[in-house]
Amino acid sequence: MQWIPTFTLFLFLYPAGWFISQFFSFFYRDITSNNLSIIGTIITFILFLSLLPSWGKIRWKTDHLWISIGLDFKNKFASLKLFLSGFIFSVFLIMILFLFLLLCGWIDRIDYIKFDQLINAILLIVGIVFAEEIIFRGWLMKEMVLLYGFRRGMIFQSIIFSFAHYRSDIGLLALIPFLSGLFLFGIVLTLRRTIDSGSLWGCVGLHGGLVSIWYLIDSGMVSFSIDTPYFLIGPSKNMVNPIGSVIGIIILLITIFFQRRLFSRTGRFLASTVNASSNEETP
């Protein structure tokens, strides 16, 4: 029955966030449903953060909640180093895709970055990516390892991460590679945290770098040729996102292959912190 709190937490938090957000419509009657939804999501996340310390004490038997989910605020230099390491690696992955497309002649133009787009890219890291890493690689991965051990926990966490990004506006043929890429990305980020001895900062740098850099590319910094095969920057003509492209999935698979080798030498943090059995520690 240990799984019940894990899978019911957000069933209570989301309705609570939605209910509280409705009060904004009384004061701002012109507010759009999309903005109201964003406000509800922010409130839900704030409620989640407010519950985390108590969750850590009761559920995980720890008084060091932020360290348990991978956020060490005391050693700022080490945290910054891991963040930059993850960010630099994201630049390297984007450059592989970029150079491939450039050498194949599928890039027509490279433009400068506008200031407002740069600010939005930074906000993506500070807001959305940071929140996602706390929820998925922090809290949820801790819960999954507690319930199922490291190997199965990593798989379940990545599946949930993938389906949390479900898109109803794309067809099935595009949705399958998109969710598959997100699943592999979830594994990459989980292994990254484990290799970093449990720190979440490398995941934030890697995830944030990929999301923010591609946002800049997709916002007009790069113009792709109309002859570019959509499955290379896919997953469809109407959705340019390399996470669901053929080359993106190949890059993620290669990354996992090399991460596994690093994991075998350095990555046993998550499994050991929740007393997982030794046969669950190697993915």
N, C-alpha and C positions, 0 to 999 in steps of 0.2 A: 504493500500500500504506500510505499515511499514515493511513488511516482505521482500520486494525487496532487500534492502541493505544487509540484513542478508544472503540471499541465493545466492547472486551474488558476494560477496566479493572474495571467493576463486576461482570463475570462472575466475576472472581477475588475481589473484595472482599466481595460478598454471602455467598458460601459461607464465606469466612474469618470474617466477622462471626457467621454462624449457628453455625459450629463452636465458636468461642470462647464464645459465649453458652450453649452446652450445659453448660459446666462449672458454671454457676449452678444447674442442676437437681440437681447432686450435693450441693450445700450447702443448697439450699432446695427440698426435695422438694415443697412445697405451691405452688410458683410456677406460675401459670397459663400456658398456651401464648401468650396474648395479651401478657402481661408479658415473656415470654421473647422474643417477636418484637420488642417494643420495645427490649429490651436489645441484641438482635442488630443492629437498625438503628442504634442509638447507637454500637455498636462499629464497625460498617461506616463510619460517618461519621468517627469518630476515626482509623481507618486511612486513610481518604481524605485527611484533613487532614495526616496525617503524611507522606504521599507527595507532596503538592502542591509543597513546595519543590524536591524533586528533579525532579519533572515539569516545573516551570518552567525549571530550568536546562538540562535535557536536551532537552525538547520545544520550549519557547518561546525558549530562549537568553536568559533573563533572570535576573538576581539580585534583581529587585524583584517577587517573586511576588504579594504582596498588592496592590500598586498595579496589577499587570497584570489582576487579577480585579476591580478596582474598590474595594478597601478601603484608603483612605489613613488610617492611624491617627495621622499626625503633625499634620495640620491638623484638629484636633478641632472647632473652631468651624465651619468650612466643612462638615464632615461632618454635624454636628448640624443645620445650616441646611438641608441637602439632605434629611435624614431628616424634619425637621418639615414641609418643603415637600411631600414625598410624602404624609405622614400627613394634612396638612390637605386635600390634594386628595382623599384617600380619604374623608374626612368629607364633602366637597362632593358626591362621587358617591353616597354612601349617603343624603345628605339629599335628593337629587333623587328617588330611589326612595321614600324615606320620605314626603316631602311629597305625591307623586303618590298614594300609597296612602291617606294621611290625608285629602286633599281628596276622594277618591272614596268615603270612608266605610268603608274596609275595615280600619281599625284600631279595635279595641274598647277597648283599655286600654294605658296606658303605666305601667310599674312602676319602682321604684327598682333600682339596681344593687347586688347583694350583693357583699360584700368578697371572698369566695372566688371568685366568678365574675370579678371584676376581676383577681385574681391570675392566674387561669387564662388570661385574655385577654393579660396581659403576657407570660406564659410562652410563649404561642403565637408572639409576635413574637420573643422572645429565642431560643427553641428552634427550632421547626419552620420558621417563615418565614425566619429568618436562614440556616439551613442550606440551604433550598431555593434561596435567591438565590445563595449561594456556588456551589452545584452547577450550577444552570441558567443564570442570567444571568452568572455568573462563569466557571467552568471550561468548561461545555458550550458557551456562546456563543463563547468564545475559540476552542475547538476547531472549531466549525462554520464560523466565519469563516476560520480557517486552511485548512480543507478546501474550502470552497465559495464564499467571498466573503460579503459582508455580507447581501445580499438573500436568497439561497437559504439561507444559514446561519441567518438569523432565522426563516425558515419552518420549517426542519428542527428547530431548537431548540424552537420553539413546539409543533410536532407531538409531539416526544418529551415535553415538559412536560405536554401534554394527556394522552397515553396513560399517563404515569406515575401519573396520578390515576384510572385506570380503576376503575370500580365494578361488581362482579359482582352486587350486590344490587338493581340497578335495571334496568328493562326497556329494550329497544332504543329505544323512542320517547322515553324520558327520557334515555338515554345519549347520543344524537346531539346534542341541544342542550347538554347538560352538557359534552361534550368540545369542542364548537364554541366555547362560551364560554371554556373554558380556553385554547384555541388563540388566540383573540383577546386574552385577558388576557396570554398570553405575549408577543405582539407589542407590546401596550401597555407592558409592563415593559421589554422590550428597547429600544424607542424612548425610554423614560424614561431608561434608563442612558446611551444615546447622547447625548441632549439635555443630560444632566448631565455631559458631557465625560468619560464613562467611569466615573464614580463609581457605586457600587452602593447608596449610602446612600438615595438617593431611591426606589429600587426597594423597599428594605426597609421604608421608611416607608409607601409606597403599598400594597404587598402586605400588610404587617403591619396597617395600619389597616383595610383591607377585611375581612381575616380576623377580627381581634379584635373589631371593632365588630359585625360580623354574628353572631359567637359570642355577644356580650352580648344582642343582639336575640333570637336564637333560643333563648337560655337562660331566657327568661321576661320580659325587660325590656319586650317588646312582644307583645301578643296580637292576632293577626289574626282578622278575621271569618271565619266558616265560608263566607260568600258570596264571599270573595276568589277570583277566577279563579286556579287554581294555576299557570297558565303565566306569570303576572306575577311570581311569587316562586319559581317552579318549581325544577327541571324537572318535578317530579311532585308529587302530593298527599303522597306518603310521603317526599319529600326536598325540604325548603325550602332552596334555595340559589340566590340571584339570579344567580349566574354563568351558570346555564343557563336563565334566564328570558328571555322576549321583551324586556322592558324592559331587562334587564341587557345583553343582546347589542346592543341599539340604543345604549345608553350607551357601550359599548365601541367600537362602530363610529364613533360621533361623536368619541370621544376620539382614536382613531387618525387620523381626518381632520384634526383640529387639530394633532396631534403631527407629522404629516407636514410641515405647513407650518413648524413650528418646526425640524424636522430639516433641511429644505432650507437653513436659515440657520445652524444651529449644530452639527448632529450628524454629525460625520465621524470621531469618535474611534476607534471600534472598527475600522472599515475601515482606517484609516491605521496603526494599531498593528501590524497583521499584513500590511501591504503588499498589501492587496487591490487589484485592478484598479479603475481609476476608473469603469468602467461597472457595477461592483457596488455602488457606495457609496450610491446613492439608491434607497430601497425603492419 
